[in-house]
Amino acid sequence: MALGLAELFLRVEVRLPIDNSETADLSNLNGPSDIELEPGKRTSFYAEGGANVQWFSASAFVETLAFSQSPLDERYQSALQPDTEATMIGAKIGIQF
C-alpha cells in the first residue's frame, strides 16, 4: 500500500521443508566426526511488516523453526536431534535502490 512517498508492506509465509539433514562433528569431545542427523519435516512460519520511505526501509519480523526428533542413531541407540522449536523476533533497517 503506497502513501505518497511511503509504502507499507506485510508478508506472511508458511514454509514447508523439502529436505532437512545435518552431519555433526563431535571429534572435539572425543566422539565421532560423522553423525548423520535427519530431523523430521515440520511446518515453520514467517511474518514481516514494515515501511519503505524513499531510500530507506524498516521492518519487524517473527520467524519460527521446528524440528521433530531424529530417528535413533544405529550405533548409539539414541536420538541425537531432540524435538526442538525456536522463535526469532527481530528488526531490519536498510537502504533500498
Buried (B, 14 or more C-beta within 10 A) or exposed (E): EEEEEEBEEEEEEEEEBEEBEEEBEEEEEEEEEEBEBEBBBBEBBBEBEBBBBEEEBEBEBEBBBBBBEBEEBEEEEEBBBEEEEEEEEEEEEEEEE
